[in-house]
């Protein structure tokens, strides 16, 4: 019973995170992460927003502020392969301002 309760709490956290990203509400995103005691780098692979990771969700949503916040809180090594840039360019988001932020952070 407690497992399903925990799962729903995690699910609610993921929903909130996705909503804040879509709304480009960096302040609320930061508060939610802090109050939940989680770091972006620790949940990045687990949280999916409409089937995409948080960074791709930010790119799709034109959420420059939250997207930049996500990029700055990810380890460089997770961006160095250029997969997020290739995905964005391949899906019509090559003009996103986040591409430059990703390139700068990853050293590409």
Secondary structure as UniProt FT lines:
FT   HELIX           2..22
FT   TURN            23..24
FT   HELIX           26..36
FT   HELIX           40..43
FT   TURN            44..46
FT   TURN            50..51
FT   HELIX           54..60
FT   TURN            61..62
FT   HELIX           64..72
FT   HELIX           76..78
FT   TURN            79..81
FT   HELIX           83..90
FT   TURN            91..92
FT   TURN            94..95
FT   HELIX           97..106
//
